Amino acid sequence: MATLGKLLLILFVAMTGVYIGLSIHSRRLRRDKLEREWDEEIRHGDRARFIDEGMEAYHHSLRRKLILGVYVIPFVLIGGIIYLTNYH
């Protein structure tokens, strides 16, 4: 049981690194898209405000929440494997 705990702890730390990397990458892509949209299409008003409002909308988006699957999927798979190995 202690080995499983160590595995889950290591997995949690690794998935935290992956989550942080994906989150930063996704935010950077969204910001770049907003900047490109401003430069190519809008070009009037306050650019910083447009980008801030777009990033605020991103923070409430489904895409940002789906990145949390980085934590859920591995733990569900490990739980499923343990269940099938021991009880099936």
Residue, then its C-alpha position, 0 to 999 in steps of 0.5 A: m500500500a505504501t508503494l501505491g501511495k508513493l506512485l500516486l504522489i510521484l504521479f501527482v507531482a508529474m501531472t502538476g508539472v504537465y498541467i502548469g506547462l499546458s496551462i501556460h501554453s494554452r494561455r499564450l496561444r489564446r493571447d497570441k490569437l487575440e493580438r493577431e485578431w486585433d492587429e488584422e481586423i479591429r485596430h480601433g479602441d483600446r488594444a490592452r482592454f480588448i486583450d484583457e477582456g478576451m483573456e477574462a473570457y478564456h478564464h471562464s471557458l471550457r477549454r481551460k477546464l478541460i486541461l484539468g483532465v490531466y489530473v483526472i484521466p491518469f488517476v481514473l486509469i490507475g484506479g480502473i487497472i487496480y480494480l480489474t486486477n484485484y476484483h475481476 
